[in-house]
Amino acid sequence: MSINTKIDRGQACTMTSEDHMPGPMCLIENVKGQLRANQGALRILSAIKRPVVVVAIVGLYRTGKSYLMNKLAGKKTGFSLGSTVQSHTKGIWMWCVPHPQKTGQTLVLLDTEGLGDVEKGDNQNDCWIFALAILLSSIFVYNSMGTINQQAMDQLHYVTELTDRIRTRSSPDQDDLEDSDEFVSFFPDFVWALRDFSLELKVNGKPISADEYLENSLKLIHGTNDKEREKELNLPRLCIRKFFPKKKCFAFERPAQGKKLGQLESLQDEDLDSDFVEQVAEFCSYMFNCSKVKTLSGGIKVNGPRLKSLVITYVNTISSGGLPCMENAVLALSQTENAAAVQKAIAHYDKQMNQKLQLPTETLQELLDLHRTSEKEAIKIFMENSFKDVKQVFLTELATKLERKQEEFVKKNVQASSDRCSALLQDIFSPLEEDVKQGVYYKSGGYRLFIQKIQELKKTYYKVPRKGVQAEETLQKFLESKEDVTDAILQTDQALIEKEKEIEVERVKAEAAEMASKILEEMQQKNDQLMKEKEKSYQERMKQLTEKMEKEQAQMREEHQRAIAHKLQVF
């Protein structure tokens, strides 16, 4: 199992999306018929944040699959070609390179082990390799030798078994589409590469294209006396027509003669058949220009981490004896990404609040307005980065966290206001307290002077800006703490008769009650503001959720209609 250019597992963890891979490495290992994902390759995928175009090639062993993949990578060597009758590639090998035509995308090449290797002796393994190549790719290349005859169709029996290997949904819906009818919505484009093709492309003496040759070969056989045999012959044709949204064919001349075939890596283009060189160039041009980003149900574009998640989900399901389900794979992916979307939204909210919020705020509404703006942006970020949020579990989690964040900021605002007001009162009233200690007001007429001074200091306090939401309550508590001093000065003032003292006590009580009533009114107003803010938050979430759901439903309707239209076209 040699390979010309390798990456060891230590290199994998230092790979970045810009560096890509100098050579291929195994993505899915096949160890004695057991499939398992290679952690080093998964780490490489984790680093690729760009959308990926995934090209997978499948075919019988020793049919030259790896040569075409090396050409797509822009290299003469890389994937092992092998020059003996043994199958070289085992499992599925991966090579990630910058897309040569589309900036901002990564081309992921998947070379699979040869099908039909007699050394394996187990057809089940081939079926799973075939299924995985389809599940992971956005364009699927089937590589075979010679013409498309019945033998070639028989060798493509793997496509007829896909209905027993793949599920689109975890449970079938009661609609007009069977599970396999939806394959066309998720399956890759299909390219049939015919190697060592020697026939002249003509029908009734008229030249035809390779695509027309493929289309003719896929026409259903009718008019035989053996209906069961007819059904058997038509099954692979029907499956290809039914499952794949787009079909393309390339016919390649024999590249060289004799032993030169085993030296393709070292041969220059001038040493190869000129028609073959031109055909390979046309193949590569088509793959570069017409291949699409791997896309999941709902229009979700796949990047490296998402492809990694699909690999893990599918391989683990197969290893545990289950059937890979595209819906479940997307849901598993959504769990991870939606959780990350919540964290990203919260991080944005925290950043905005910490940058823009200055505590204490003059009013509660000032804080709530900033919260609402930051919350709206956070919800938008979540919507942009989340998908398949079944029953809005993650949106609800985000809403709960944002509500707690708001409560925390409200508490911090209250505390900041209390601290500022307490310090301010201490600073403003400290001269008065010093005078009280010196006995300045314990004299005839001292009480009126003391009250007059308090009123002056209160005016000074009120003039100071940005005291915050606790300005009145903190002042009330401060004045309450001075009641004993006030009463003592009142009782020692000989200039006042008892009746005047009683009137003054009642006035102070009335003033305190008025202030308490004002504070209670402010508290009720704050509670009303918080309730209104909660309703606004809910309405904002519902507004953005409705917009997102309408887009997703439109996407699903479009996919559904395409599947029905394709089904009608096939039949």
C-alpha positions as CSV (number, residue, x, y, z in Angstrom):
1,M,0.0,0.0,0.0
2,S,2.7,2.4,-1.1
3,I,2.0,6.0,-2.0
4,N,4.4,8.5,-3.7
5,T,3.7,11.5,-1.6
6,K,2.5,11.2,1.9
7,I,1.6,13.3,4.9
8,D,2.3,11.9,8.3
9,R,-0.2,12.3,11.2
10,G,2.1,14.9,12.9
11,Q,1.9,17.2,10.0
12,A,-1.9,17.1,10.0
13,C,-2.4,19.2,13.1
14,T,-0.3,22.1,11.6
15,M,-2.2,22.2,8.3
16,T,-4.2,25.3,7.5
17,S,-6.8,26.0,4.9
18,E,-4.3,28.2,3.0
19,D,-1.4,25.6,3.1
20,H,-3.5,22.7,1.9
21,M,-1.9,19.3,1.5
22,P,1.4,18.6,-0.4
23,G,0.1,15.0,-1.0
24,P,-2.8,12.7,-0.3
25,M,-3.5,10.8,2.9
26,C,-6.0,8.2,4.0
27,L,-9.3,9.6,5.1
28,I,-11.3,6.4,5.7
29,E,-9.1,3.4,6.5
30,N,-10.2,-0.1,5.6
31,V,-8.7,-2.5,8.1
32,K,-9.7,-6.1,7.5
33,G,-13.1,-4.9,6.2
34,Q,-13.7,-2.5,9.0
35,L,-14.0,1.2,8.1
36,R,-12.7,3.9,10.4
37,A,-12.0,7.6,10.0
38,N,-8.3,8.7,10.2
39,Q,-7.9,11.3,12.8
40,G,-5.1,13.0,11.0
41,A,-7.2,13.6,7.9
42,L,-10.1,14.8,10.1
43,R,-7.8,17.4,11.6
44,I,-6.9,18.7,8.1
45,L,-10.6,19.0,7.3
46,S,-11.2,20.9,10.5
47,A,-8.8,23.6,9.3
48,I,-10.5,24.2,6.0
49,K,-13.0,26.9,6.5
50,R,-13.8,27.5,2.9
51,P,-16.6,25.8,0.9
52,V,-15.4,22.5,-0.5
53,V,-16.0,20.9,-4.0
54,V,-15.7,17.2,-3.4
55,V,-14.8,14.9,-6.3
56,A,-14.9,11.2,-5.7
57,I,-13.8,8.5,-8.1
58,V,-14.9,4.9,-8.0
59,G,-14.4,2.0,-10.3
60,L,-12.9,-1.5,-10.7
61,Y,-9.3,-1.9,-9.5
62,R,-6.5,-1.3,-11.9
63,T,-8.5,0.9,-14.2
64,G,-6.5,4.1,-13.8
65,K,-8.6,6.1,-11.4
66,S,-5.7,7.6,-9.6
67,Y,-4.1,9.0,-12.8
68,L,-7.2,11.2,-13.4
69,M,-7.2,12.4,-9.7
70,N,-3.5,13.3,-9.9
71,K,-4.4,15.4,-13.0
72,L,-7.1,17.2,-11.1
73,A,-4.6,17.9,-8.3
74,G,-2.3,19.4,-11.0
75,K,0.4,16.9,-10.2
76,K,2.0,14.0,-12.1
77,T,2.4,12.0,-8.9
78,G,0.4,11.8,-5.7
79,F,-2.3,9.1,-5.6
80,S,-0.6,5.8,-6.1
81,L,-1.1,4.5,-9.6
82,G,0.3,1.0,-9.1
83,S,1.7,-1.0,-12.0
84,T,0.8,-4.5,-11.0
85,V,-2.4,-6.5,-10.9
86,Q,-2.7,-5.7,-7.2
87,S,-5.1,-3.0,-6.0
88,H,-3.0,-0.3,-4.4
89,T,-5.5,2.1,-2.9
90,K,-7.2,0.9,0.3
91,G,-10.1,2.7,1.9
92,I,-10.7,6.2,0.7
93,W,-7.8,8.6,0.3
94,M,-8.1,12.4,0.4
95,W,-6.1,15.3,-1.2
96,C,-7.2,18.9,-0.5
97,V,-5.9,21.5,-2.9
98,P,-6.8,25.1,-3.7
99,H,-9.5,25.2,-6.4
100,P,-7.7,26.1,-9.6
101,Q,-10.7,28.0,-11.1
102,K,-12.8,29.3,-8.2
103,T,-11.1,31.5,-5.7
104,G,-12.3,31.0,-2.1
105,Q,-13.1,27.3,-2.6
106,T,-11.1,24.1,-1.8
107,L,-11.0,21.1,-4.1
108,V,-11.2,17.9,-2.1
109,L,-10.3,14.8,-4.2
110,L,-11.3,11.4,-2.9
111,D,-9.7,8.3,-4.5
112,T,-11.3,5.0,-3.5
113,E,-10.0,1.5,-3.3
114,G,-10.7,-0.5,-6.5
115,L,-14.0,-2.4,-6.6
116,G,-14.0,-6.1,-7.3
117,D,-10.6,-6.9,-5.9
118,V,-10.5,-10.7,-5.5
119,E,-8.2,-10.5,-2.6
120,K,-11.0,-8.9,-0.5
121,G,-13.5,-11.6,-1.3
122,D,-16.3,-9.5,0.4
123,N,-18.7,-7.6,-1.8
124,Q,-20.2,-5.8,1.2
125,N,-17.0,-3.7,1.7
126,D,-17.2,-2.5,-2.0
127,C,-20.9,-1.5,-1.5
128,W,-20.0,0.7,1.5
129,I,-17.1,2.3,-0.3
130,F,-19.4,3.1,-3.2
131,A,-22.1,4.5,-0.9
132,L,-19.6,6.6,1.0
133,A,-18.2,8.1,-2.2
134,I,-21.7,9.2,-3.2
135,L,-22.6,10.5,0.2
136,L,-19.5,12.6,0.6
137,S,-19.1,14.0,-2.9
138,S,-20.6,16.8,-5.0
139,I,-19.4,15.2,-8.2
140,F,-19.1,11.4,-8.6
141,V,-16.9,9.8,-11.2
142,Y,-17.4,6.2,-12.2
143,N,-14.3,4.9,-14.0
144,S,-14.6,1.8,-16.2
145,M,-12.7,0.2,-19.1
146,G,-14.0,0.0,-22.6
147,T,-17.6,0.6,-23.8
148,I,-20.9,0.8,-22.0
149,N,-22.3,-2.7,-22.7
150,Q,-24.3,-5.0,-20.6
151,Q,-21.2,-6.3,-18.8
152,A,-20.4,-2.7,-17.8
153,M,-24.0,-2.3,-16.5
154,D,-23.7,-5.5,-14.6
155,Q,-20.5,-4.3,-13.0
156,L,-22.3,-1.2,-11.9
157,H,-24.7,-3.2,-9.7
158,Y,-23.6,-1.2,-6.7
159,V,-25.9,1.6,-7.8
160,T,-28.9,-0.7,-7.6
161,E,-28.1,-1.5,-4.0
162,L,-28.1,2.1,-2.8
163,T,-31.7,1.9,-1.8
164,D,-30.7,-0.7,0.7
165,R,-27.6,1.3,1.9
166,I,-28.8,4.9,2.2
167,R,-31.7,6.7,3.8
168,T,-32.7,10.3,3.1
169,R,-34.9,10.5,6.1
170,S,-35.0,8.8,9.5
171,S,-38.7,8.1,9.0
172,P,-40.7,8.3,5.7
173,D,-43.3,11.0,5.4
174,Q,-46.7,10.4,4.1
175,D,-46.3,12.1,0.8
176,D,-45.9,11.3,-2.9
177,L,-42.1,10.6,-2.8
178,E,-40.5,7.4,-1.8
179,D,-37.2,7.6,0.1
180,S,-35.1,6.8,-3.0
181,D,-37.1,9.4,-5.0
182,E,-35.3,12.1,-3.0
183,F,-31.9,10.8,-3.8
184,V,-31.8,13.2,-6.8
185,S,-32.1,16.2,-4.3
186,F,-28.9,15.2,-2.5
187,F,-26.9,13.0,-4.8
188,P,-23.8,14.3,-6.6
189,D,-23.6,14.9,-10.4
190,F,-22.6,11.7,-12.2
191,V,-19.6,11.4,-14.6
192,W,-18.9,8.2,-16.4
193,A,-15.2,8.0,-17.5
194,L,-14.7,5.4,-20.2
195,R,-11.0,4.3,-20.4
196,D,-9.3,2.7,-23.4
197,F,-12.4,3.5,-25.4
198,S,-11.8,2.2,-29.0
199,L,-15.2,2.5,-30.6
200,E,-16.1,5.3,-33.1
201,L,-18.9,7.4,-31.6
202,K,-21.5,7.1,-34.3
203,V,-25.1,6.0,-34.5
204,N,-26.6,5.2,-37.9
205,G,-23.5,6.6,-39.5
206,K,-23.9,10.0,-37.8
207,P,-21.4,11.3,-35.2
208,I,-22.6,11.6,-31.6
209,S,-21.1,13.0,-28.5
210,A,-20.0,11.0,-25.5
211,D,-23.0,12.4,-23.6
212,E,-25.3,11.2,-26.3
213,Y,-23.6,7.8,-26.2
214,L,-24.3,7.7,-22.4
215,E,-27.9,8.7,-22.9
216,N,-28.5,6.0,-25.5
217,S,-26.8,3.4,-23.3
218,L,-29.2,4.4,-20.4
219,K,-32.3,3.9,-22.5
220,L,-34.6,1.2,-21.0
221,I,-34.8,-2.2,-22.8
222,H,-38.3,-3.2,-23.9
223,G,-39.8,-5.9,-26.0
224,T,-38.2,-9.0,-24.6
225,N,-40.2,-12.1,-23.7
226,D,-38.6,-12.4,-20.3
227,K,-40.0,-9.6,-18.2
228,E,-38.1,-10.6,-15.1
229,R,-34.8,-10.5,-17.0
230,E,-35.8,-7.2,-18.6
231,K,-36.5,-5.7,-15.2
232,E,-33.1,-7.0,-14.0
233,L,-31.3,-5.5,-17.1
234,N,-33.0,-2.1,-16.7
235,L,-32.5,-1.7,-13.0
236,P,-29.0,-0.1,-13.1
237,R,-30.1,2.1,-16.0
238,L,-33.2,3.2,-14.2
239,C,-31.2,3.9,-11.0
240,I,-28.6,6.1,-12.8
241,R,-31.4,8.0,-14.5
242,K,-33.4,8.3,-11.3
243,F,-30.8,9.1,-8.7
244,F,-28.4,11.5,-10.3
245,P,-29.4,15.1,-11.1
246,K,-26.9,15.6,-13.9
247,K,-25.0,13.1,-16.0
248,K,-21.9,13.5,-18.1
249,C,-19.6,11.1,-20.1
250,F,-16.0,11.2,-21.2
251,A,-14.4,8.7,-23.5
252,F,-10.6,8.3,-23.3
253,E,-8.3,6.7,-25.9
254,R,-5.7,4.3,-24.6
255,P,-2.9,6.6,-23.3
256,A,0.1,4.5,-24.4
257,Q,1.0,1.1,-25.6
258,G,2.6,-1.9,-23.9
259,K,4.7,-1.5,-20.8
260,K,4.5,2.3,-21.1
261,L,1.1,2.0,-19.4
262,G,3.0,1.2,-16.2
263,Q,5.1,4.3,-16.5
264,L,2.4,7.0,-16.8
265,E,3.8,9.0,-13.9
266,S,7.1,9.5,-15.6
267,L,5.9,10.0,-19.2
268,Q,5.6,13.5,-20.7
269,D,2.5,14.5,-22.6
270,E,4.4,14.1,-25.9
271,D,5.0,10.5,-25.0
272,L,1.2,9.9,-24.7
273,D,-1.5,9.6,-27.3
274,S,-2.4,13.1,-28.4
275,D,-6.1,12.4,-28.4
276,F,-5.8,11.1,-24.8
277,V,-4.0,14.2,-23.7
278,E,-6.7,16.4,-25.2
279,Q,-9.4,14.3,-23.6
280,V,-7.8,14.5,-20.2
281,A,-7.6,18.3,-20.6
282,E,-11.3,18.5,-21.5
283,F,-12.2,16.3,-18.5
284,C,-10.2,18.5,-16.1
285,S,-11.7,21.7,-17.6
286,Y,-15.2,20.3,-17.1
287,M,-14.5,19.2,-13.5
288,F,-13.0,22.6,-12.6
289,N,-15.7,24.7,-14.2
290,C,-18.9,22.7,-13.7
291,S,-18.4,21.0,-10.4
292,K,-20.3,22.6,-7.5
293,V,-19.8,23.1,-3.8
294,K,-21.0,20.2,-1.8
295,T,-24.5,21.2,-0.6
296,L,-26.8,19.6,2.0
297,S,-30.6,19.7,2.3
298,G,-31.8,23.3,2.8
299,G,-29.0,24.7,0.7
300,I,-26.4,24.3,3.4
301,K,-22.9,24.7,1.8
302,V,-20.3,22.3,3.2
303,N,-16.8,23.4,4.4
304,G,-14.0,21.3,5.9
305,P,-15.5,21.0,9.4
306,R,-18.9,20.0,8.0
307,L,-17.3,17.4,5.7
308,K,-15.5,16.1,8.7
309,S,-18.8,15.7,10.6
310,L,-20.4,13.9,7.7
311,V,-17.4,11.5,7.5
312,I,-17.6,10.7,11.2
313,T,-21.4,10.3,11.3
314,Y,-21.5,8.0,8.2
315,V,-18.5,5.8,9.1
316,N,-19.7,5.4,12.7
317,T,-23.2,4.4,11.5
318,I,-21.8,1.8,9.1
319,S,-19.4,0.5,11.7
320,S,-22.2,0.0,14.2
321,G,-24.3,-1.9,11.6
322,G,-26.7,0.9,10.8
323,L,-27.7,2.6,7.5
324,P,-26.3,6.0,6.8
325,C,-29.2,8.6,6.9
326,M,-28.7,11.9,5.3
327,E,-31.3,13.6,7.5
328,N,-29.6,12.3,10.6
329,A,-26.2,13.3,9.4
330,V,-27.4,16.9,8.9
331,L,-29.1,16.9,12.3
332,A,-25.9,15.7,13.9
333,L,-24.0,18.4,12.2
334,S,-26.6,21.0,13.2
335,Q,-26.3,20.1,16.8
336,T,-22.6,21.0,16.8
337,E,-23.0,24.1,14.6
338,N,-26.1,25.4,16.4
339,A,-24.3,25.2,19.8
340,A,-21.4,27.1,18.3
341,A,-23.9,29.6,16.8
342,V,-25.3,30.3,20.3
343,Q,-21.8,30.9,21.6
344,K,-20.9,33.2,18.7
345,A,-24.1,35.2,19.2
346,I,-23.4,35.5,23.0
347,A,-19.8,36.6,22.3
348,H,-21.0,39.3,20.0
349,Y,-23.6,40.5,22.5
350,D,-21.0,40.6,25.3
351,K,-18.5,42.5,23.1
352,Q,-21.1,45.1,22.1
353,M,-22.4,45.6,25.6
354,N,-18.9,45.9,27.1
355,Q,-17.8,48.3,24.4
356,K,-20.8,50.6,24.4
357,L,-22.3,50.4,28.0
358,Q,-21.1,52.9,30.5
359,L,-22.4,52.1,34.0
360,P,-24.4,53.5,35.6
361,T,-26.8,54.6,32.9
362,E,-28.9,57.7,33.6
363,T,-32.1,55.7,33.1
364,L,-33.1,52.1,32.9
365,Q,-34.4,52.7,29.3
366,E,-30.9,53.7,28.2
367,L,-29.6,50.3,29.3
368,L,-32.6,48.5,27.7
369,D,-32.2,50.2,24.4
370,L,-28.6,49.2,24.2
371,H,-29.5,45.6,25.2
372,R,-32.2,45.4,22.5
373,T,-29.8,46.6,19.8
374,S,-27.1,44.1,20.8
375,E,-29.7,41.4,21.2
376,K,-31.1,42.0,17.7
377,E,-27.6,41.7,16.3
378,A,-26.9,38.6,18.3
379,I,-30.1,36.9,17.1
380,K,-29.2,37.8,13.5
381,I,-25.8,36.2,13.9
382,F,-27.4,33.0,15.3
383,M,-29.8,32.9,12.4
384,E,-27.0,33.2,9.9
385,N,-24.9,30.5,11.5
386,S,-27.6,28.0,12.5
387,F,-29.8,25.5,10.7
388,K,-32.2,22.7,11.3
389,D,-32.9,24.0,14.8
390,V,-35.7,21.5,15.5
391,K,-38.4,22.9,17.8
392,Q,-36.1,26.0,18.2
393,V,-34.1,24.3,21.0
394,F,-31.0,26.4,20.4
395,L,-32.9,29.7,19.8
396,T,-34.7,29.1,23.1
397,E,-31.3,28.5,24.7
398,L,-30.0,31.8,23.2
399,A,-33.1,33.7,24.4
400,T,-32.6,32.3,27.9
401,K,-29.0,33.3,28.0
402,L,-29.7,36.8,26.6
403,E,-32.4,37.3,29.2
404,R,-30.0,36.3,32.0
405,K,-27.4,38.6,30.5
406,Q,-29.9,41.5,30.6
407,E,-30.7,40.7,34.2
408,E,-27.1,40.7,35.1
409,F,-26.5,44.0,33.5
410,V,-29.6,45.5,35.2
411,K,-28.1,44.3,38.6
412,K,-24.7,45.7,37.7
413,N,-26.3,49.0,36.8
414,V,-28.2,49.1,40.1
415,Q,-25.0,48.4,42.0
416,A,-22.9,50.9,40.0
417,S,-25.6,53.5,40.6
418,S,-25.7,52.7,44.4
419,D,-22.0,52.8,44.7
420,R,-21.7,56.1,42.8
421,C,-24.5,57.8,44.7
422,S,-23.2,56.6,48.1
423,A,-19.8,57.9,47.4
424,L,-21.3,61.2,46.1
425,L,-23.4,61.7,49.2
426,Q,-20.5,60.9,51.4
427,D,-18.5,63.6,49.7
428,I,-21.2,66.2,49.6
429,F,-22.4,65.7,53.2
430,S,-19.1,65.2,54.9
431,P,-18.7,68.9,55.8
432,L,-22.1,68.9,57.4
433,E,-21.3,65.8,59.4
434,E,-18.1,67.5,60.6
435,D,-20.1,70.5,61.8
436,V,-22.6,68.2,63.6
437,K,-19.6,66.6,65.4
438,Q,-18.4,70.1,66.4
439,G,-21.9,70.9,67.9
440,V,-22.5,73.7,65.4
441,Y,-26.3,72.9,65.3
442,Y,-26.9,72.0,68.9
443,K,-28.1,75.5,69.9
444,S,-31.1,77.7,69.8
445,G,-32.2,78.1,66.1
446,G,-29.8,75.3,65.1
447,Y,-32.5,73.0,63.7
448,R,-33.7,75.4,61.0
449,L,-30.0,76.0,60.0
450,F,-29.5,72.3,59.8
451,I,-32.6,71.7,57.7
452,Q,-31.6,74.6,55.4
453,K,-28.1,73.1,55.0
454,I,-29.6,69.7,54.1
455,Q,-31.8,71.3,51.4
456,E,-28.8,73.1,49.9
457,L,-26.8,69.9,49.8
458,K,-29.7,67.9,48.3
459,K,-29.8,70.5,45.4
460,T,-26.0,70.0,44.9
461,Y,-26.6,66.2,44.8
462,Y,-29.4,66.5,42.2
463,K,-27.3,68.7,39.9
464,V,-24.6,66.0,39.5
465,P,-25.2,64.1,36.2
466,R,-25.3,60.3,35.6
467,K,-26.1,59.2,39.1
468,G,-28.1,56.4,37.7
469,V,-31.3,54.5,38.5
470,Q,-30.7,54.4,42.3
471,A,-30.4,58.2,42.8
472,E,-33.6,58.6,44.8
473,E,-33.5,55.4,46.8
474,T,-29.8,55.9,47.8
475,L,-30.6,59.5,48.9
476,Q,-33.6,58.2,50.9
477,K,-31.5,55.6,52.7
478,F,-28.8,58.1,53.4
479,L,-31.3,60.6,55.0
480,E,-32.9,57.8,57.0
481,S,-29.5,57.0,58.5
482,K,-29.3,60.6,59.7
483,E,-32.8,60.7,61.4
484,D,-31.4,60.2,64.9
485,V,-29.1,63.2,64.4
486,T,-31.9,65.3,63.0
487,D,-34.2,64.4,65.9
488,A,-31.5,65.1,68.5
489,I,-30.9,68.6,67.0
490,L,-34.7,69.2,66.9
491,Q,-35.1,68.3,70.5
492,T,-32.3,70.4,71.8
493,D,-33.4,73.5,69.9
494,Q,-34.7,75.8,72.6
495,A,-36.0,78.3,70.1
496,L,-38.9,76.0,69.2
497,I,-41.9,75.4,71.3
498,E,-43.2,71.8,71.7
499,K,-46.0,72.4,69.2
500,E,-43.6,73.5,66.6
501,K,-41.4,70.5,67.2
502,E,-44.4,68.2,66.8
503,I,-45.3,69.9,63.5
504,E,-41.7,69.5,62.3
505,V,-41.7,65.8,63.1
506,E,-44.9,65.3,61.1
507,R,-43.4,67.3,58.2
508,V,-40.3,65.1,58.1
509,K,-42.5,62.0,58.2
510,A,-44.6,63.3,55.3
511,E,-41.6,64.2,53.3
512,A,-40.1,60.7,53.9
513,A,-43.5,59.1,52.9
514,E,-43.6,61.2,49.7
515,M,-40.1,60.1,48.8
516,A,-40.9,56.5,49.5
517,S,-44.0,56.7,47.3
518,K,-42.0,58.2,44.5
519,I,-39.4,55.4,44.8
520,L,-42.2,52.8,44.7
521,E,-43.6,54.5,41.6
522,E,-40.2,54.4,40.0
523,M,-39.9,50.7,40.8
524,Q,-43.2,49.9,39.2
525,Q,-42.2,51.9,36.2
526,K,-38.9,49.9,35.9
527,N,-40.9,46.6,36.2
528,D,-43.2,47.8,33.4
529,Q,-40.2,48.7,31.3
530,L,-38.7,45.2,31.8
531,M,-41.9,43.5,30.9
532,K,-42.2,45.5,27.7
533,E,-38.6,44.8,26.9
534,K,-39.2,41.1,27.3
535,E,-42.2,41.3,24.9
536,K,-40.0,43.2,22.4
537,S,-37.3,40.6,22.7
538,Y,-39.8,37.8,22.0
539,Q,-41.3,39.7,19.0
540,E,-37.8,40.3,17.5
541,R,-36.9,36.6,17.8
542,M,-40.2,35.6,16.2
543,K,-39.7,38.1,13.4
544,Q,-36.2,36.8,12.5
545,L,-37.3,33.2,13.0
546,T,-40.3,33.6,10.7
547,E,-38.1,35.1,8.0
548,K,-35.6,32.3,8.3
549,M,-38.3,29.6,8.3
550,E,-39.9,31.1,5.2
551,K,-36.5,30.9,3.4
552,E,-35.9,27.3,4.5
553,Q,-39.5,26.2,3.6
554,A,-39.0,27.8,0.1
555,Q,-35.8,25.9,-0.3
556,M,-37.4,22.6,0.8
557,R,-40.3,23.2,-1.6
558,E,-37.9,23.9,-4.4
559,E,-36.0,20.6,-3.6
560,H,-39.2,18.7,-3.4
561,Q,-40.5,20.1,-6.7
562,R,-37.2,19.3,-8.4
563,A,-37.4,15.7,-7.1
564,I,-41.0,15.3,-8.4
565,A,-40.1,16.9,-11.8
566,H,-37.1,14.6,-12.1
567,K,-39.2,11.6,-11.3
568,L,-41.7,12.5,-13.9
569,Q,-38.9,13.1,-16.4
570,V,-37.3,9.7,-15.7
571,F,-40.6,7.8,-16.2
